Amino acid sequence: MKLTRKFEIKIVSENKDEINIFMREELHKQFLALNFTLNHYYFKHVATQEFKQINEIYNEKIEEQNEKIEKKLNNLINVKEKANKAKDKEKALKRVQKAQIELNNAKDKLTELEKQFNNQAEKIYQKAIILNEDTLIDNLIHKKFKLHYDTVNRIISKVKADFENNIDEILKGERTIQIYKKTDNLMIRNRSMVIYKEGDDYFLNIRNKWANSEWGKGVLFKIILKKGSKQKAKKK
């Protein structure tokens, strides 16, 4: 039987006050970045669905217009054939001209529909252009919130998974869009954490040598095991 122990951690680094301030600010920035990223995925989804809807509408209209053009073309062919056999060439010529104008108008209508579709698609594209790739949102979060890329990647992974799991229920109206709260846990990459024992004490060192912050300098915590807190480990 596996047991787990509850524990708490206490900062033992020399610059304790600075680290406390840094961690509060880091948690606040992560909270803002989580909701910023969630909005990114939501509006990206909305833009994609809007484009699909417009595409379906205009495809239907364009298909109908192509059918009209085909009918006008067949009519023009028939009118020309009859004109060749007609005795009154003047009247026959007028019928040919009329049929040609109707065909040209139908083609112009198709061109106008295609322009309308392209304009609508361009507007959606411009609205969604910065929402197109994860690499772009990666850079946006990094620049906007001054978070290290390790943290940014964790934020993107978490939000993307949450959004994909919840979007169907959101669209059905069975739940609202998730809002991340300031009480959420501080996100730290596992590879940045080292737990070791020194004498009878356990310590947690968090350091990311690439981070230009307190994480880069390293933050040392003492792990305090709580007495009488043994619990059965849950099977996963």
C-alpha positions as CSV (number, residue, x, y, z in Angstrom):
1,M,0.0,0.0,0.0
2,K,1.4,3.4,-1.0
3,L,1.0,6.3,1.3
4,T,1.2,10.0,0.7
5,R,2.3,12.8,3.1
6,K,1.0,16.3,3.2
7,F,3.7,18.9,3.4
8,E,4.2,22.7,3.2
9,I,7.2,24.6,1.9
10,K,8.9,27.6,3.4
11,I,11.2,30.0,1.6
12,V,14.7,29.8,3.1
13,S,16.6,31.8,0.5
14,E,18.3,34.9,1.8
15,N,16.2,37.3,-0.2
16,K,12.9,36.0,1.2
17,D,11.0,39.3,0.9
18,E,12.0,39.9,-2.7
19,I,11.0,36.3,-3.6
20,N,7.6,36.7,-1.9
21,I,6.9,39.8,-3.9
22,F,8.2,38.1,-7.1
23,M,6.0,35.0,-6.6
24,R,2.9,37.1,-6.0
25,E,3.6,39.1,-9.2
26,E,4.3,35.9,-11.1
27,L,1.0,34.4,-10.0
28,H,-0.8,37.5,-11.0
29,K,0.8,37.6,-14.4
30,Q,0.0,33.9,-14.9
31,F,-3.6,34.5,-14.0
32,L,-3.9,37.3,-16.6
33,A,-2.0,35.2,-19.2
34,L,-4.4,32.3,-18.7
35,N,-7.5,34.3,-19.4
36,F,-5.8,36.2,-22.2
37,T,-4.9,32.8,-23.9
38,L,-8.5,31.5,-23.3
39,N,-9.9,34.5,-25.1
40,H,-7.4,33.8,-27.9
41,Y,-8.7,30.3,-28.4
42,Y,-12.3,31.3,-28.1
43,F,-12.1,34.1,-30.7
44,K,-10.0,31.9,-32.9
45,H,-12.8,29.3,-32.8
46,V,-15.5,31.9,-33.4
47,A,-13.6,33.3,-36.4
48,T,-13.1,29.8,-37.8
49,Q,-16.8,29.0,-37.4
50,E,-17.8,32.4,-38.9
51,F,-15.6,31.7,-42.0
52,K,-17.1,28.3,-42.4
53,Q,-20.6,29.7,-42.2
54,I,-19.9,32.4,-44.8
55,N,-18.2,29.9,-47.0
56,E,-21.2,27.6,-47.0
57,I,-23.6,30.5,-47.7
58,Y,-21.6,31.9,-50.6
59,N,-20.8,28.4,-52.0
60,E,-24.6,27.8,-52.2
61,K,-25.1,31.2,-53.9
62,I,-22.3,30.7,-56.3
63,E,-23.5,27.3,-57.3
64,E,-27.0,28.7,-58.0
65,Q,-25.5,31.4,-60.1
66,N,-23.4,29.0,-62.1
67,E,-26.6,27.0,-62.8
68,K,-28.2,30.3,-64.1
69,I,-25.2,31.0,-66.3
70,E,-25.4,27.5,-67.8
71,K,-29.0,28.1,-68.6
72,K,-28.3,31.5,-70.1
73,L,-25.5,30.0,-72.2
74,N,-27.8,27.2,-73.5
75,N,-30.4,29.8,-74.3
76,L,-27.9,31.9,-76.2
77,I,-26.8,28.8,-78.2
78,N,-30.4,28.0,-79.1
79,V,-31.3,31.6,-80.0
80,K,-28.2,31.7,-82.4
81,E,-29.2,28.5,-84.0
82,K,-32.7,29.8,-84.6
83,A,-31.4,33.1,-85.9
84,N,-29.4,31.3,-88.6
85,K,-32.7,29.8,-89.9
86,A,-34.9,32.9,-89.3
87,K,-36.3,34.9,-92.2
88,D,-36.5,38.1,-90.2
89,K,-32.8,38.6,-89.5
90,E,-33.3,41.9,-87.7
91,K,-35.6,40.4,-85.1
92,A,-33.4,37.4,-84.8
93,L,-30.4,39.5,-84.2
94,K,-32.2,41.4,-81.4
95,R,-33.0,38.1,-79.7
96,V,-29.4,37.1,-79.9
97,Q,-28.3,40.4,-78.4
98,K,-30.8,40.1,-75.6
99,A,-29.7,36.6,-74.8
100,Q,-26.0,37.7,-74.8
101,I,-26.8,40.6,-72.4
102,E,-28.6,38.2,-70.1
103,L,-25.6,35.9,-70.1
104,N,-23.2,38.7,-69.5
105,N,-25.4,40.0,-66.6
106,A,-25.4,36.5,-65.0
107,K,-21.6,36.4,-65.3
108,D,-21.3,39.8,-63.7
109,K,-23.5,38.7,-60.9
110,L,-21.2,35.7,-60.3
111,T,-18.2,38.1,-60.2
112,E,-19.9,40.3,-57.7
113,L,-20.7,37.3,-55.5
114,E,-17.1,36.2,-55.6
115,K,-15.9,39.7,-54.7
116,Q,-18.4,39.9,-51.7
117,F,-17.1,36.5,-50.5
118,N,-13.5,37.6,-50.8
119,N,-14.2,40.8,-48.9
120,Q,-16.0,39.0,-46.1
121,A,-13.3,36.4,-45.9
122,E,-10.6,39.1,-45.8
123,K,-12.3,40.9,-42.9
124,I,-12.5,37.6,-40.9
125,Y,-8.8,36.9,-41.8
126,Q,-7.7,40.3,-40.6
127,K,-9.6,39.8,-37.4
128,A,-8.1,36.4,-36.8
129,I,-4.7,36.8,-38.3
130,I,-3.0,37.1,-34.9
131,L,-5.0,34.1,-33.6
132,N,-3.8,31.8,-36.3
133,E,-0.9,29.9,-34.8
134,D,0.3,28.9,-31.4
135,T,3.7,30.3,-32.1
136,L,2.1,33.7,-32.5
137,I,0.2,33.5,-29.2
138,D,3.4,32.2,-27.6
139,N,5.2,35.5,-28.6
140,L,2.2,37.6,-27.6
141,I,2.1,36.2,-24.1
142,H,5.8,36.4,-23.6
143,K,5.9,40.1,-24.6
144,K,2.7,41.2,-22.9
145,F,3.3,39.5,-19.6
146,K,7.1,39.1,-19.4
147,L,6.8,35.4,-18.6
148,H,9.5,32.9,-19.4
149,Y,8.8,30.6,-22.4
150,D,8.7,27.6,-20.2
151,T,5.8,29.1,-18.3
152,V,4.2,30.4,-21.5
153,N,4.2,26.8,-23.0
154,R,2.6,25.4,-19.8
155,I,-0.1,28.1,-20.0
156,I,-0.8,27.4,-23.7
157,S,-1.0,23.6,-23.1
158,K,-3.3,24.0,-20.1
159,V,-5.7,26.4,-21.8
160,K,-5.8,24.5,-25.1
161,A,-6.6,21.3,-23.3
162,D,-9.3,23.0,-21.1
163,F,-10.8,24.8,-24.1
164,E,-11.0,21.7,-26.3
165,N,-12.6,19.7,-23.5
166,N,-15.2,22.3,-22.8
167,I,-16.1,24.0,-26.1
168,D,-18.9,21.5,-27.1
169,E,-20.7,22.1,-23.8
170,I,-20.1,25.9,-24.1
171,L,-21.7,25.9,-27.6
172,K,-24.6,23.9,-26.3
173,G,-25.2,26.4,-23.5
174,E,-24.5,23.8,-20.9
175,R,-21.7,25.7,-19.3
176,T,-20.1,29.2,-19.5
177,I,-16.6,30.0,-20.6
178,Q,-14.1,29.1,-17.9
179,I,-12.5,31.9,-16.0
180,Y,-9.2,31.3,-14.4
181,K,-8.9,32.7,-10.8
182,K,-6.1,34.2,-8.9
183,T,-6.3,31.3,-6.5
184,D,-5.1,28.8,-9.2
185,N,-1.7,27.2,-8.5
186,L,1.6,28.8,-9.6
187,M,2.8,26.9,-12.7
188,I,6.4,25.7,-12.6
189,R,8.0,23.3,-15.0
190,N,9.0,19.9,-13.4
191,R,12.4,20.1,-14.9
192,S,13.1,23.3,-13.0
193,M,12.5,21.6,-9.6
194,V,15.0,19.6,-7.7
195,I,14.2,17.9,-4.4
196,Y,17.1,16.8,-2.2
197,K,17.8,15.7,1.4
198,E,20.4,17.4,3.6
199,G,20.8,15.8,7.0
200,D,17.3,15.1,8.3
201,D,15.7,18.0,6.2
202,Y,14.3,18.0,2.7
203,F,14.7,20.9,0.4
204,L,13.1,22.0,-2.9
205,N,15.3,24.1,-5.3
206,I,13.5,25.8,-8.2
207,R,15.8,27.2,-10.8
208,N,15.6,27.9,-14.5
209,K,19.0,29.1,-15.7
210,W,17.4,30.6,-18.8
211,A,14.9,32.7,-16.9
212,N,15.8,36.4,-16.5
213,S,14.1,36.6,-13.1
214,E,14.2,35.1,-9.5
215,W,13.8,31.7,-11.1
216,G,17.1,32.2,-12.9
217,K,18.9,32.9,-9.6
218,G,17.2,30.0,-7.9
219,V,14.6,29.9,-5.1
220,L,15.2,27.5,-2.2
221,F,12.4,26.1,-0.1
222,K,12.5,23.9,3.0
223,I,9.9,21.0,2.8
224,I,8.1,20.6,6.1
225,L,6.4,17.2,6.4
226,K,3.2,17.4,8.4
227,K,2.8,14.9,11.2
228,G,-0.1,12.5,11.1
229,S,-0.9,13.3,7.5
230,K,-0.3,10.0,5.9
231,Q,-3.0,9.1,3.4
232,K,-3.5,6.3,0.9
233,A,-2.4,7.2,-2.5
234,K,-5.1,7.3,-5.1
235,K,-4.8,4.9,-8.0
236,K,-4.6,6.6,-11.4
